[in-house]
């Protein structure tokens, strides 16, 4: 499931410049959700944006952000699909992928790379059953995620909203 790079960049640009924020029906209690999953000593936040997730982690957690478009002190500016494995001196205990799957350029390659650099678990928050549009590159379904997480076992699932799933997969 790969899209053309120009289409991918266009959709993500639309998303980054979208003026409509998240509605109240989509407000998520991240603190409660994170209590339901394992969080390792080292974390990679795939599609990290402003690194807001770090605020919900223990201060002792070694946090690294990864984002194709945003740069900063704790952020590697690269897409997960094109990750250079030499960038990392180690693998990460936990990978977080929050609201990023439907914006991947090459979904299969993204999952392949995430599984390769993960020691313990991958935690996913994703919209499901949303047709590709100006903002969404791929149609994500629960079955698709399960198929792409081959080799990992689903250890947690919360239906956050009719179209939002919170999932944990463990090696």
C-alpha positions, 0 to 999 in steps of 0.5 A, spaced: 500 500 500 504 505 497 502 512 494 506 517 490 510 521 494 507 528 491 500 525 493 503 523 500 506 530 501 500 534 498 495 530 503 500 531 509 500 539 507 493 539 507 493 536 514 498 540 517 494 547 514 487 544 516 484 550 520 478 545 523 481 542 530 479 536 533 472 536 535 470 535 543 467 528 540 474 526 539 477 529 545 481 523 548 483 521 555 491 519 553 493 519 561 487 513 562 489 510 555 496 509 557 495 506 563 492 500 559 499 498 556 506 497 557 511 503 556 518 501 556 524 504 558 526 507 551 520 510 546 520 512 539 514 516 537 513 515 530 509 521 527 511 525 533 509 532 531 510 537 537 512 531 542 506 532 546 506 525 548 512 526 552 508 529 557 504 523 559 511 519 560 515 518 566 521 523 566 526 517 566 523 514 559 528 515 554 524 519 549 525 520 541 521 523 536 520 521 529 517 525 524 517 526 516 516 534 517 518 536 523 524 538 526 527 539 533 532 537 539 529 530 540 526 529 533 529 525 528 526 528 521 525 522 517 519 518 515 519 511 518 518 508 511 525 511 509 528 510 516 536 509 516 537 504 521 544 506 522 541 512 525 539 508 531 544 505 536 539 501 539 532 498 538 526 501 542 522 498 547 516 501 545 513 504 539 508 509 539 504 511 532 498 516 534 494 518 528 499 517 523 498 510 520 493 513 515 498 519 513 504 514 511 506 514 504 508 506 504 504 503 509 507 496 508 514 498 509 512 503 515 510 496 519 516 492 516 521 498 519 517 499 526 517 491 527 524 491 526 526 497 531 521 494 536 524 490 542 517 489 546 511 493 543 507 497 538 502 502 541 497 504 535 492 510 536 488 510 529 482 512 525 479 506 522 474 506 516 475 513 514 476 513 506 482 517 503 480 524 502 484 530 502 487 528 509 487 521 509 492 517 505 490 510 506 483 506 508 485 503 515 481 497 518 482 493 524 483 487 520 489 491 515 493 493 522 492 486 524 495 483 518 500 488 518 502 486 525 504 479 523 509 476 528 506 480 534 500 479 538 494 484 540 495 485 547 490 491 548 484 494 544 480 500 546 474 502 542 475 510 543 470 512 538 466 509 533 472 511 528 478 511 533 482 504 536 487 504 541 491 498 540 497 494 543 501 489 539 507 485 543 512 481 540 
